[in-house]
Amino acid sequence: MADKHGTIPHSNLHGDKAHHKVSQNSASSATDTQQTASLDPPHSAANIPDGQYSIQFTINRTPCNLNVTPNMILLDVLRHQLDLTGTKKGCDHGQCGACTIHVNGQPINSCLSLAIAHDGDEITTIEGLEQNGKLHPLQQAFLEHDAYQCGYCTSGQMMMALSVINDADIAEDDAAVREAMSGNICRCGAYKNILSAIQSARKEMKQA
């Protein structure tokens, strides 16, 4: 869960690693598969350990090269290898939306996707939303409208909300937004404020 209840840790808005260090228990399942990530040029085939494959993708506008095994889940790679802990593991079955990220501009549940399938993709996590060190209008709107309580689902809520705003096929009325966001669960029940934040951010983004 988030570090403190009643107020959202800033790490859920910025993806600040300091407030979301992976616990020894949560990381234990990935200990024997954890590999070394690198922003350096791709490793040569001779340096790739047996049973692993070298993949390359762009993560939050930064090229990334790393070795993975075929069974490694993208969410675990983000959290345990790349230390991008703003993306949360909730249900681990693709039913809560806490792990939502963007791949090639589309929202996905990262807990259901194999990392090896994303060679060459462009990936954006909550850490990639800020613009020139400033909060994205959607992040700012979540702050201003108190669209969170414990904050655990917030990064997934915002990633999905941004897709909803950018999708021309989704109507802008409240009912359509609620339907589009229905796959993102908030156990604290902050849905009314989440909706207000989304609609406020939409107006701000149109004016930008």
C-alpha positions in Angstrom: 0.0 0.0 0.0 1.0 3.7 -0.1 3.4 4.9 2.6 0.8 6.9 4.5 -3.0 6.9 4.6 -5.1 9.9 4.2 -2.8 11.7 1.9 -1.2 10.7 -1.3 2.6 10.2 -1.3 4.1 12.6 -3.9 5.8 9.5 -5.3 2.5 8.4 -6.8 2.4 11.7 -8.7 6.1 11.9 -9.7 7.0 8.3 -9.5 9.5 9.2 -6.8 11.5 6.1 -5.9 12.3 7.2 -2.4 8.8 6.5 -1.1 8.3 3.2 -2.9 11.2 1.0 -2.3 10.4 -2.6 -3.1 10.1 -4.6 0.1 12.1 -7.7 0.6 9.0 -9.9 0.4 7.6 -8.3 -2.8 10.9 -8.6 -4.5 11.6 -12.2 -3.5 9.6 -13.7 -6.3 11.8 -11.9 -8.8 15.1 -12.5 -7.1 16.2 -15.4 -9.2 15.1 -13.8 -12.5 16.3 -10.3 -11.9 18.7 -9.2 -14.6 20.8 -6.1 -15.2 19.2 -3.2 -17.1 21.3 -0.7 -19.0 21.0 2.5 -20.9 24.2 1.7 -22.8 24.4 0.3 -26.4 22.9 -3.2 -26.8 24.9 -6.1 -25.4 26.6 -8.4 -27.9 25.2 -11.9 -28.2 28.3 -13.3 -26.6 27.5 -11.5 -23.4 23.9 -12.6 -23.1 23.6 -15.4 -20.5 22.0 -18.7 -21.5 18.2 -18.7 -21.4 18.0 -14.9 -21.7 17.3 -12.6 -24.6 18.3 -9.0 -25.3 15.5 -6.5 -25.9 15.4 -2.8 -26.5 12.6 -0.4 -26.0 12.1 3.3 -25.2 11.0 4.0 -21.6 9.7 7.5 -20.8 11.6 8.9 -23.8 14.8 7.1 -22.9 16.3 4.2 -24.9 16.8 1.1 -22.8 18.5 -2.2 -23.4 18.3 -5.2 -21.1 18.3 -9.0 -20.9 15.2 -10.9 -19.9 14.0 -14.4 -19.6 11.0 -15.4 -21.6 8.7 -15.6 -18.6 9.5 -12.2 -17.1 6.4 -10.0 -16.6 6.7 -6.4 -17.8 5.4 -5.0 -14.5 8.1 -6.9 -12.6 10.8 -5.6 -15.0 9.6 -2.0 -14.5 9.6 -2.3 -10.8 12.5 -4.6 -10.0 14.9 -4.0 -12.8 14.3 -0.4 -13.8 13.2 0.8 -10.4 10.1 2.5 -11.8 8.0 1.8 -8.8 5.2 4.3 -9.5 3.4 1.5 -11.4 1.7 -0.7 -8.8 0.9 -4.4 -8.5 -2.6 -4.7 -7.3 -4.6 -7.8 -8.1 -1.9 -9.3 -10.5 -4.8 -10.6 -12.7 -5.5 -7.6 -14.9 -8.7 -6.8 -13.0 -7.9 -3.7 -11.0 -6.0 -1.3 -13.3 -3.4 -0.3 -10.8 -0.6 -1.4 -13.1 -1.8 0.5 -16.2 0.9 2.0 -18.4 1.0 3.1 -22.1 2.6 1.0 -24.8 2.8 2.7 -28.1 0.2 5.2 -26.9 -2.3 2.6 -25.8 -3.2 1.6 -22.2 -2.3 -2.0 -21.1 -2.3 -3.9 -17.8 1.4 -4.5 -17.4 0.8 -7.4 -15.0 -0.5 -9.5 -17.9 2.2 -8.7 -20.5 5.5 -10.5 -21.0 8.5 -8.1 -21.2 10.0 -10.0 -24.1 7.0 -9.1 -26.2 7.9 -5.4 -26.0 11.1 -5.3 -28.0 11.1 -2.1 -30.0 8.1 -0.6 -28.2 7.6 2.9 -26.7 6.6 2.6 -23.1 5.3 5.4 -20.8 4.8 5.0 -17.1 3.6 7.5 -14.5 7.2 8.7 -14.1 7.1 9.9 -17.7 4.1 12.2 -17.4 5.8 15.2 -15.9 6.8 17.9 -18.3 10.1 19.8 -17.9 10.1 19.0 -14.2 6.4 20.1 -13.7 3.4 18.1 -13.1 1.3 17.1 -16.1 -2.1 18.9 -16.1 -3.7 15.6 -15.2 -1.5 15.1 -12.2 -2.1 18.7 -11.1 -5.9 18.1 -11.4 -5.7 15.0 -9.2 -4.0 17.1 -6.6 -6.5 20.0 -6.8 -9.6 17.8 -6.8 -8.4 15.4 -4.0 -8.8 12.5 -6.4 -7.2 9.9 -4.1 -7.2 8.7 -0.6 -4.6 6.0 0.0 -3.1 6.7 -3.4 -2.3 3.1 -4.3 -4.4 3.1 -7.5 -3.7 6.7 -8.5 -0.9 6.1 -11.0 -3.0 3.6 -12.9 -6.0 5.9 -12.7 -4.1 8.7 -14.2 -2.5 6.6 -17.0 -6.0 5.3 -18.0 -7.5 8.8 -17.6 -5.0 10.3 -20.0 -5.9 7.6 -22.6 -9.6 8.4 -22.2 -8.9 12.2 -22.7 -6.8 11.5 -25.8 -9.3 9.0 -27.3 -11.5 10.8 -29.8 -13.8 7.8 -29.9 -14.8 8.3 -26.2 -17.4 11.0 -25.6 -16.6 13.7 -23.2 -19.7 13.5 -21.0 -19.5 12.1 -17.5 -21.3 8.9 -18.2 -18.9 8.0 -21.0 -15.9 8.8 -18.9 -17.2 6.6 -16.0 -17.7 3.7 -18.4 -14.2 4.1 -19.9 -12.7 4.2 -16.5 -14.7 1.3 -15.1 -11.7 -1.1 -15.3 -9.7 1.0 -12.8 -10.8 0.2 -9.3 -10.5 2.6 -6.3 -11.0 0.7 -3.1 -11.3 4.0 -1.2 -14.2 5.1 -3.4 -12.8 8.4 -4.7 -14.7 8.0 -8.0 -16.5 11.3 -7.9 -13.3 13.3 -7.4 -11.5 11.2 -10.0 -14.2 12.2 -12.5 -13.9 15.8 -11.6 -10.1 15.7 -12.0 -10.4 14.1 -15.4 -12.9 16.7 -16.7 -10.8 19.5 -15.2 -7.6 18.2 -16.8 -9.4 17.9 -20.2 -10.3 21.6 -20.1 -6.8 22.6 -19.1 -5.2 20.4 -21.8 -7.5 21.9 -24.5 -6.4 25.4 -23.5 -2.7 24.6 -23.6 
